[in-house]
Amino acid sequence: MPKRRKCLRMDMAKNQKSYTPEFKQQIVELYNTGGTSYPQLEREYGVNRSAISGWVKQLSPIKVSEEETVTIKEYKALQKEIQRLKVENETLKKATAIFAKVQ
């Protein structure tokens, strides 16, 4: 029986619609301008409300300074990059200490 459930989940994933990043951004901009509500966007574009809500959360700009805005998606990518650079920096510090002892 678990195998059957797995097959059903796979079939559901195959039927899931895929949207371009440009389309998602267009929907978010329509929502953020204040002229279009979730129900209107659902009816007009045939997109599930939860998908629209997720796009709005991920793609809406956040003002970080007077001249700069980022999205949550960009912010998370930046945090991931910072973490990677911290690990890389620690590795380089350890390697430097090892080479300093050798010489």
C-alpha positions in Angstrom: 0.0 0.0 0.0 2.8 2.6 0.7 4.0 2.0 -2.9 0.6 3.1 -4.2 0.7 6.3 -2.2 4.1 7.0 -3.6 2.8 6.6 -7.1 -0.1 8.9 -6.5 2.2 11.6 -5.1 4.4 11.3 -8.2 1.4 11.6 -10.5 0.2 14.7 -8.6 3.6 16.3 -9.1 3.5 15.6 -12.8 0.2 17.4 -13.0 1.5 20.5 -11.2 1.6 23.6 -13.3 4.9 25.4 -13.8 5.2 29.1 -14.2 8.0 31.3 -15.5 9.8 33.7 -13.1 8.5 36.6 -15.3 4.9 35.5 -14.9 5.3 35.1 -11.1 6.9 38.6 -10.9 4.1 40.1 -13.0 1.5 38.6 -10.6 3.4 39.9 -7.6 3.6 43.4 -9.1 -0.2 43.4 -9.9 -0.9 42.5 -6.2 1.6 45.0 -4.8 0.3 47.9 -6.8 -2.9 47.5 -4.7 -5.2 47.2 -7.7 -5.7 43.5 -7.7 -6.7 41.2 -4.9 -5.9 37.5 -4.5 -9.4 36.4 -5.5 -9.2 38.6 -8.7 -5.8 37.1 -9.6 -7.1 33.6 -9.0 -10.0 34.1 -11.3 -8.2 36.0 -14.0 -5.0 33.9 -14.2 -6.2 30.5 -12.8 -3.5 30.4 -10.2 -4.1 29.0 -6.7 -4.3 31.6 -3.9 -1.6 29.8 -1.9 0.8 29.9 -4.9 0.2 33.6 -5.3 0.7 34.2 -1.6 4.0 32.3 -1.7 5.2 34.4 -4.6 4.2 37.6 -2.9 6.2 36.6 0.2 9.2 35.5 -1.8 9.3 38.2 -4.5 8.0 41.4 -2.9 10.8 44.0 -2.5 12.0 44.9 1.0 13.6 48.2 1.5 17.0 47.7 3.2 18.3 51.3 2.7 17.4 54.5 1.0 18.6 53.2 -2.4 18.4 49.5 -2.1 15.7 46.8 -2.0 15.9 43.0 -1.9 13.4 40.2 -2.0 13.2 37.4 0.7 14.5 35.0 -1.9 17.6 37.3 -2.5 18.0 37.8 1.2 18.1 34.1 1.9 20.6 33.6 -1.0 22.8 36.3 0.5 22.6 34.7 4.0 23.6 31.3 2.5 26.5 32.9 0.7 27.7 34.7 3.9 27.6 31.3 5.7 29.6 29.7 2.9 32.2 32.5 3.1 32.5 32.2 6.9 33.2 28.5 6.6 35.7 29.2 3.8 37.3 31.9 5.9 37.7 29.6 8.9 39.3 27.0 6.7 41.8 29.5 5.4 42.6 30.7 8.9 43.3 27.1 10.0 45.4 26.4 6.9 47.4 29.6 7.5 48.1 28.6 11.1 49.3 25.1 9.9 51.6 26.6 7.3 53.0 29.2 9.8 54.0 26.3 12.2 55.7 24.4 9.3 57.9 27.3 8.4 
